[in-house]
C-alpha cells in the first residue's frame, strides 16, 4: 500500500504588521468621529454611541498582539478601514497567486523537489479572490506543474481538509505528489468598523507538499497516520458574501457580507467538539494522548487552545506541547495550524507523534495525526 508523507512546508508572511495599539487607535478615531457627527441623535437617545476598543481587552480575550497584513495603510485610515489591494490586469499574477508561489517554492525546497515531481495542486482557503479561472490553475501554471489543480473552501479547516484530499490522491495513485496551498487574505473580509471582531484576523499563506513515501528520502518528513474530518452546520460564524449579492436589490454593502460571528457561542460549542474529535481519532488509531509530543492547533483564540489542549491531555499543556503563533499572526484562518506546524517541527525525532487540528466556520474540524519518519 502506498503511504503519504508530508515532505515539506512553506510560509509566506506579508512584511507589513499592525500592532493592537495601532489598530485600536484607528478604530477609536473612527468612533470619536462617528459619535461627534451624531452627537444630537445620541443625546436624544435616537442612536447608540459607539464604544471604543482596547488593546488590553484584545490581548486578554484572544492572545493576539499583532497581525501581518497585505496592506496596512488602508486598514489604519479611519476614513477607509479596509485594505487597499488594487485590481490587477489579467496578464499579471493575482495577489493570491503571488503569495502561493512564495509558499510553494519554500515547501518544494524543503522537500528537495521541483515542480516536475508534483502532479497536483489544491488551493484550499477561506476566501478566493475570484470565481474563475480557479486560482489553483493559475498557481499551477506559474509553477510549471503538469497534471491538475482545483480550489476548495472549508473556511478555517480548508488546509486540513485539503491535506486529506492530498493524502487520498497520493495513496490511490492519482498523483505522485500534491501541493496544498492556503493563501489567506482575511483582512479583505474583515469588518474593521466592528468592535467585536476588528482585531481577529491577519494575512498569510502556507503550503504543504504531500508525497509518496517511496519518493521521500528515508528519515525525512512526517508520515500521515490518519485524518479525521467533521462538519456540523452552524450560523454562529458566517460570511454571506457571494455572487448572488448583486441580485438582491438591498445591495452588497450590508455588514453580513463581511465576517460576523457570535464569539462566545463559538468558543463554548467548538472547544468540546474539537477535543472529542482528537480523542476519538487517537482511540481509532490505538493511540493515547500521552503519546503526542505536540498539538499544532488552529490559531483563533489562546484561551480556546489552552482549554482544548487541557481536555485532550487531562492537564495544562506547555507552549512546547501546544505552540502559539497567533500572538504574532492573529487568526489566519486555515493557514494558522499549518504556520504553527511549519515553525515548530524541527525538533521532532524519528517515531514522535503530533496532531495538526483546525476548527472554524461550518462548523468544520479537521484533525491530522502524523508521525516523524
Ligand atoms: N474592546 C474592548 N471591549 C470589547 C471589545 C473591544 N474590541 N469587544 C468586545 N468588548 C467587550 C464587550 O462589549 C463585552 O462587554 P460586556 O461584558 O460589558 O458586555 C466584553 O468585552 C466581553 O465581550 P465578549 O463576550 O464578546 O468577549 P469574549 O471574551 O468572548 O472574547 C472573542 C471575544 C475573542 C471573539 C472570543 O469569543 C473568541 O475568540 N471566540 C472564538 C472565536 C473563534 O474561534 N472563531 C473562529 C472564527 S474563524 C473562522 O472559522 C472564520 C474563517 C473565515 C475567515 C474569514 C476572514 C475574514
Boltz pocket constraint, residues with backbone or C-beta under 6 A from the ligand:
constraints:
  - pocket:
      binder: B
      contacts: [[A, 52], [A, 53], [A, 54], [A, 57], [A, 58], [A, 61], [A, 62], [A, 126], [A, 127], [A, 155], [A, 156], [A, 185], [A, 186], [A, 187], [A, 188], [A, 189], [A, 190], [A, 195], [A, 196], [A, 197], [A, 201], [A, 237], [A, 239], [A, 259], [A, 261], [A, 262], [A, 263], [A, 264], [A, 266], [A, 267], [A, 300], [A, 301], [A, 304], [A, 331], [A, 333], [A, 359], [A, 360], [A, 361]]
      max_distance: 6.0
